């Protein structure tokens, strides 16, 4: 199992959803609010549901 940098993932998801919100998808605001309260597992599930490659956020692999 890989270790994910959840702080980096959280920042990415905030930017991703925030951009969507300001580009005509106001429902993305709910995602931005939810992202701040999610734990690491929930963030990973959310990212996977959105089609985001979690390998970008893996830390500590040689």
Backbone atoms as SQL, in Angstrom:
CREATE TABLE atoms (id INTEGER PRIMARY KEY, chain TEXT, resi INTEGER, resn TEXT, atom TEXT, x REAL, y REAL, z REAL);
INSERT INTO atoms VALUES
  (1, 'A', 1, 'UNK', 'N', 0.839, -1.174, 0.000),
  (2, 'A', 1, 'UNK', 'CA', 0.000, 0.000, 0.000),
  (3, 'A', 1, 'UNK', 'C', 0.887, 1.241, 0.000),
  (4, 'A', 2, 'UNK', 'N', 0.553, 2.193, -0.841),
  (5, 'A', 2, 'UNK', 'CA', 1.328, 3.420, -0.960),
  (6, 'A', 2, 'UNK', 'C', 0.877, 4.443, 0.078),
  (7, 'A', 3, 'UNK', 'N', 1.801, 5.318, 0.436),
  (8, 'A', 3, 'UNK', 'CA', 1.484, 6.430, 1.326),
  (9, 'A', 3, 'UNK', 'C', 1.208, 7.657, 0.472),
  (10, 'A', 4, 'UNK', 'N', 0.073, 8.280, 0.732),
  (11, 'A', 4, 'UNK', 'CA', -0.360, 9.444, -0.034),
  (12, 'A', 4, 'UNK', 'C', -0.153, 10.714, 0.784),
  (13, 'A', 5, 'UNK', 'N', 0.386, 11.727, 0.153),
  (14, 'A', 5, 'UNK', 'CA', 0.520, 13.045, 0.777),
  (15, 'A', 5, 'UNK', 'C', -0.865, 13.704, 0.755),
  (16, 'A', 6, 'UNK', 'N', -1.624, 13.522, 1.840),
  (17, 'A', 6, 'UNK', 'CA', -3.013, 13.996, 1.862),
  (18, 'A', 6, 'UNK', 'C', -3.107, 15.521, 1.881),
  (19, 'A', 7, 'UNK', 'N', -2.106, 16.195, 2.419),
  (20, 'A', 7, 'UNK', 'CA', -2.129, 17.667, 2.389),
  (21, 'A', 7, 'UNK', 'C', -2.015, 18.173, 0.956),
  (22, 'A', 8, 'UNK', 'N', -1.118, 17.574, 0.205),
  (23, 'A', 8, 'UNK', 'CA', -0.958, 17.939, -1.201),
  (24, 'A', 8, 'UNK', 'C', -2.219, 17.574, -1.995),
  (25, 'A', 9, 'UNK', 'N', -2.793, 16.410, -1.706),
  (26, 'A', 9, 'UNK', 'CA', -4.023, 15.986, -2.375),
  (27, 'A', 9, 'UNK', 'C', -5.177, 16.931, -2.039),
  (28, 'A', 10, 'UNK', 'N', -5.297, 17.294, -0.771),
  (29, 'A', 10, 'UNK', 'CA', -6.367, 18.211, -0.349),
  (30, 'A', 10, 'UNK', 'C', -6.236, 19.556, -1.080),
  (31, 'A', 11, 'UNK', 'N', -5.015, 20.082, -1.149),
  (32, 'A', 11, 'UNK', 'CA', -4.786, 21.350, -1.851),
  (33, 'A', 11, 'UNK', 'C', -5.164, 21.226, -3.327),
  (34, 'A', 12, 'UNK', 'N', -4.783, 20.110, -3.934),
  (35, 'A', 12, 'UNK', 'CA', -5.097, 19.894, -5.350),
  (36, 'A', 12, 'UNK', 'C', -6.610, 19.838, -5.567),
  (37, 'A', 13, 'UNK', 'N', -7.312, 19.100, -4.706),
  (38, 'A', 13, 'UNK', 'CA', -8.761, 18.975, -4.852),
  (39, 'A', 13, 'UNK', 'C', -9.466, 20.318, -4.626),
  (40, 'A', 14, 'UNK', 'N', -8.974, 21.103, -3.680),
  (41, 'A', 14, 'UNK', 'CA', -9.539, 22.440, -3.467),
  (42, 'A', 14, 'UNK', 'C', -9.402, 23.288, -4.728),
  (43, 'A', 15, 'UNK', 'N', -8.203, 23.267, -5.310),
  (44, 'A', 15, 'UNK', 'CA', -7.973, 24.039, -6.537),
  (45, 'A', 15, 'UNK', 'C', -8.829, 23.511, -7.683),
  (46, 'A', 16, 'UNK', 'N', -8.892, 22.190, -7.812),
  (47, 'A', 16, 'UNK', 'CA', -9.645, 21.548, -8.886),
  (48, 'A', 16, 'UNK', 'C', -11.124, 21.914, -8.804),
  (49, 'A', 17, 'UNK', 'N', -11.698, 21.769, -7.624),
  (50, 'A', 17, 'UNK', 'CA', -13.128, 22.065, -7.447),
  (51, 'A', 17, 'UNK', 'C', -13.396, 23.558, -7.447),
  (52, 'A', 18, 'UNK', 'N', -12.485, 24.326, -6.892),
  (53, 'A', 18, 'UNK', 'CA', -12.641, 25.775, -6.888),
  (54, 'A', 18, 'UNK', 'C', -12.647, 26.340, -8.292),
  (55, 'A', 19, 'UNK', 'N', -11.785, 25.811, -9.149),
  (56, 'A', 19, 'UNK', 'CA', -11.751, 26.244, -10.542),
  (57, 'A', 19, 'UNK', 'C', -13.065, 25.906, -11.229),
  (58, 'A', 20, 'UNK', 'N', -13.569, 24.712, -10.979),
  (59, 'A', 20, 'UNK', 'CA', -14.850, 24.304, -11.576),
  (60, 'A', 20, 'UNK', 'C', -15.971, 25.232, -11.106),
  (61, 'A', 21, 'UNK', 'N', -15.945, 25.578, -9.831),
  (62, 'A', 21, 'UNK', 'CA', -16.986, 26.428, -9.261),
  (63, 'A', 21, 'UNK', 'C', -17.012, 27.790, -9.955),
  (64, 'A', 22, 'UNK', 'N', -15.837, 28.360, -10.186),
  (65, 'A', 22, 'UNK', 'CA', -15.769, 29.691, -10.788),
  (66, 'A', 22, 'UNK', 'C', -15.891, 29.670, -12.303),
  (67, 'A', 23, 'UNK', 'N', -15.947, 28.480, -12.879),
  (68, 'A', 23, 'UNK', 'CA', -16.104, 28.367, -14.328),
  (69, 'A', 23, 'UNK', 'C', -17.475, 27.848, -14.711),
  (70, 'A', 24, 'UNK', 'N', -18.467, 28.154, -13.890),
  (71, 'A', 24, 'UNK', 'CA', -19.832, 27.857, -14.274),
  (72, 'A', 24, 'UNK', 'C', -20.455, 26.625, -13.657),
  (73, 'A', 25, 'UNK', 'N', -19.810, 26.027, -12.669),
  (74, 'A', 25, 'UNK', 'CA', -20.361, 24.864, -11.988),
  (75, 'A', 25, 'UNK', 'C', -20.479, 25.155, -10.492),
  (76, 'A', 26, 'UNK', 'N', -21.461, 25.960, -10.104),
  (77, 'A', 26, 'UNK', 'CA', -21.569, 26.376, -8.698),
  (78, 'A', 26, 'UNK', 'C', -21.767, 25.223, -7.720),
  (79, 'A', 27, 'UNK', 'N', -22.248, 24.080, -8.188),
  (80, 'A', 27, 'UNK', 'CA', -22.418, 22.928, -7.296),
  (81, 'A', 27, 'UNK', 'C', -21.071, 22.422, -6.774),
  (82, 'A', 28, 'UNK', 'N', -19.986, 22.760, -7.459),
  (83, 'A', 28, 'UNK', 'CA', -18.659, 22.355, -7.004),
  (84, 'A', 28, 'UNK', 'C', -18.304, 22.994, -5.664),
  (85, 'A', 29, 'UNK', 'N', -18.994, 24.073, -5.294),
  (86, 'A', 29, 'UNK', 'CA', -18.771, 24.706, -3.994),
  (87, 'A', 29, 'UNK', 'C', -18.983, 23.701, -2.864),
  (88, 'A', 30, 'UNK', 'N', -19.968, 22.840, -3.006),
  (89, 'A', 30, 'UNK', 'CA', -20.231, 21.821, -1.986),
  (90, 'A', 30, 'UNK', 'C', -19.046, 20.881, -1.845),
  (91, 'A', 31, 'UNK', 'N', -18.409, 20.547, -2.967),
  (92, 'A', 31, 'UNK', 'CA', -17.222, 19.698, -2.911),
  (93, 'A', 31, 'UNK', 'C', -16.086, 20.399, -2.174),
  (94, 'A', 32, 'UNK', 'N', -15.909, 21.689, -2.428),
  (95, 'A', 32, 'UNK', 'CA', -14.842, 22.442, -1.765),
  (96, 'A', 32, 'UNK', 'C', -15.046, 22.415, -0.251),
  (97, 'A', 33, 'UNK', 'N', -16.270, 22.626, 0.195),
  (98, 'A', 33, 'UNK', 'CA', -16.579, 22.615, 1.626),
  (99, 'A', 33, 'UNK', 'C', -16.342, 21.222, 2.205),
  (100, 'A', 34, 'UNK', 'N', -16.789, 20.184, 1.502),
  (101, 'A', 34, 'UNK', 'CA', -16.623, 18.805, 1.982),
  (102, 'A', 34, 'UNK', 'C', -15.158, 18.402, 2.066),
  (103, 'A', 35, 'UNK', 'N', -14.358, 18.836, 1.124),
  (104, 'A', 35, 'UNK', 'CA', -12.942, 18.462, 1.077),
  (105, 'A', 35, 'UNK', 'C', -12.220, 18.872, 2.352),
  (106, 'A', 36, 'UNK', 'N', -12.568, 20.011, 2.900),
  (107, 'A', 36, 'UNK', 'CA', -11.898, 20.479, 4.113),
  (108, 'A', 36, 'UNK', 'C', -12.177, 19.604, 5.326),
  (109, 'A', 37, 'UNK', 'N', -13.286, 18.879, 5.320),
  (110, 'A', 37, 'UNK', 'CA', -13.624, 18.059, 6.483),
  (111, 'A', 37, 'UNK', 'C', -13.333, 16.570, 6.283),
  (112, 'A', 38, 'UNK', 'N', -12.832, 16.177, 5.121),
  (113, 'A', 38, 'UNK', 'CA', -12.574, 14.761, 4.839),
  (114, 'A', 38, 'UNK', 'C', -11.262, 14.299, 5.447),
  (115, 'A', 39, 'UNK', 'N', -11.247, 13.030, 5.873),
  (116, 'A', 39, 'UNK', 'CA', -9.982, 12.439, 6.312),
  (117, 'A', 39, 'UNK', 'C', -9.254, 11.905, 5.074),
  (118, 'A', 40, 'UNK', 'N', -8.080, 11.327, 5.274),
  (119, 'A', 40, 'UNK', 'CA', -7.253, 10.867, 4.162),
  (120, 'A', 40, 'UNK', 'C', -7.919, 9.829, 3.279),
  (121, 'A', 41, 'UNK', 'N', -8.598, 8.872, 3.888),
  (122, 'A', 41, 'UNK', 'CA', -9.261, 7.816, 3.120),
  (123, 'A', 41, 'UNK', 'C', -10.381, 8.412, 2.270),
  (124, 'A', 42, 'UNK', 'N', -11.161, 9.298, 2.857),
  (125, 'A', 42, 'UNK', 'CA', -12.251, 9.936, 2.120),
  (126, 'A', 42, 'UNK', 'C', -11.716, 10.782, 0.963),
  (127, 'A', 43, 'UNK', 'N', -10.608, 11.475, 1.197),
  (128, 'A', 43, 'UNK', 'CA', -9.999, 12.273, 0.126),
  (129, 'A', 43, 'UNK', 'C', -9.577, 11.393, -1.038),
  (130, 'A', 44, 'UNK', 'N', -8.967, 10.260, -0.718),
  (131, 'A', 44, 'UNK', 'CA', -8.531, 9.339, -1.769),
  (132, 'A', 44, 'UNK', 'C', -9.724, 8.790, -2.552),
  (133, 'A', 45, 'UNK', 'N', -10.771, 8.435, -1.853),
  (134, 'A', 45, 'UNK', 'CA', -11.975, 7.942, -2.538),
  (135, 'A', 45, 'UNK', 'C', -12.568, 9.013, -3.439),
  (136, 'A', 46, 'UNK', 'N', -12.636, 10.237, -2.935),
  (137, 'A', 46, 'UNK', 'CA', -13.182, 11.348, -3.711),
  (138, 'A', 46, 'UNK', 'C', -12.348, 11.566, -4.976),
  (139, 'A', 47, 'UNK', 'N', -11.032, 11.569, -4.806),
  (140, 'A', 47, 'UNK', 'CA', -10.141, 11.770, -5.946),
  (141, 'A', 47, 'UNK', 'C', -10.314, 10.658, -6.978),
  (142, 'A', 48, 'UNK', 'N', -10.395, 9.424, -6.520),
  (143, 'A', 48, 'UNK', 'CA', -10.592, 8.302, -7.439),
  (144, 'A', 48, 'UNK', 'C', -11.924, 8.429, -8.167),
  (145, 'A', 49, 'UNK', 'N', -12.972, 8.831, -7.452),
  (146, 'A', 49, 'UNK', 'CA', -14.284, 9.027, -8.078),
  (147, 'A', 49, 'UNK', 'C', -14.233, 10.117, -9.151),
  (148, 'A', 50, 'UNK', 'N', -13.354, 11.083, -8.959),
  (149, 'A', 50, 'UNK', 'CA', -13.225, 12.185, -9.908),
  (150, 'A', 50, 'UNK', 'C', -12.262, 11.847, -11.046),
  (151, 'A', 51, 'UNK', 'N', -11.669, 10.653, -10.999),
  (152, 'A', 51, 'UNK', 'CA', -10.748, 10.231, -12.047),
  (153, 'A', 51, 'UNK', 'C', -9.340, 10.763, -11.900),
  (154, 'A', 52, 'UNK', 'N', -8.971, 11.180, -10.702),
  (155, 'A', 52, 'UNK', 'CA', -7.642, 11.728, -10.452),
  (156, 'A', 52, 'UNK', 'C', -6.690, 10.586, -10.111),
  (157, 'A', 53, 'UNK', 'N', -5.515, 10.590, -10.736),
  (158, 'A', 53, 'UNK', 'CA', -4.503, 9.558, -10.530),
  (159, 'A', 53, 'UNK', 'C', -3.774, 9.818, -9.208),
  (160, 'A', 54, 'UNK', 'N', -3.996, 8.948, -8.238),
  (161, 'A', 54, 'UNK', 'CA', -3.379, 9.131, -6.924),
  (162, 'A', 54, 'UNK', 'C', -1.870, 8.916, -6.940),
  (163, 'A', 55, 'UNK', 'N', -1.341, 8.316, -7.992),
  (164, 'A', 55, 'UNK', 'CA', 0.103, 8.114, -8.077),
  (165, 'A', 55, 'UNK', 'C', 0.859, 9.440, -8.064),
  (166, 'A', 56, 'UNK', 'N', 0.194, 10.506, -8.432),
  (167, 'A', 56, 'UNK', 'CA', 0.815, 11.840, -8.405),
  (168, 'A', 56, 'UNK', 'C', 1.111, 12.293, -6.979),
  (169, 'A', 57, 'UNK', 'N', 0.472, 11.663, -5.996),
  (170, 'A', 57, 'UNK', 'CA', 0.564, 12.111, -4.613),
  (171, 'A', 57, 'UNK', 'C', 1.249, 11.101, -3.698),
  (172, 'A', 58, 'UNK', 'N', 1.844, 10.059, -4.296),
  (173, 'A', 58, 'UNK', 'CA', 2.547, 9.037, -3.524),
  (174, 'A', 58, 'UNK', 'C', 3.860, 9.611, -3.002),
  (175, 'A', 59, 'UNK', 'N', 4.166, 9.326, -1.740),
  (176, 'A', 59, 'UNK', 'CA', 5.425, 9.773, -1.136),
  (177, 'A', 59, 'UNK', 'C', 6.207, 8.571, -0.642),
  (178, 'A', 60, 'UNK', 'N', 7.515, 8.722, -0.589),
  (179, 'A', 60, 'UNK', 'CA', 8.370, 7.719, 0.023),
  (180, 'A', 60, 'UNK', 'C', 8.643, 6.481, -0.794),
  (181, 'A', 61, 'UNK', 'N', 8.338, 6.484, -2.095),
  (182, 'A', 61, 'UNK', 'CA', 8.657, 5.327, -2.915),
  (183, 'A', 61, 'UNK', 'C', 10.037, 5.512, -3.542),
  (184, 'A', 62, 'UNK', 'N', 10.767, 4.431, -3.629),
  (185, 'A', 62, 'UNK', 'CA', 12.111, 4.505, -4.225),
  (186, 'A', 62, 'UNK', 'C', 12.069, 4.141, -5.678);
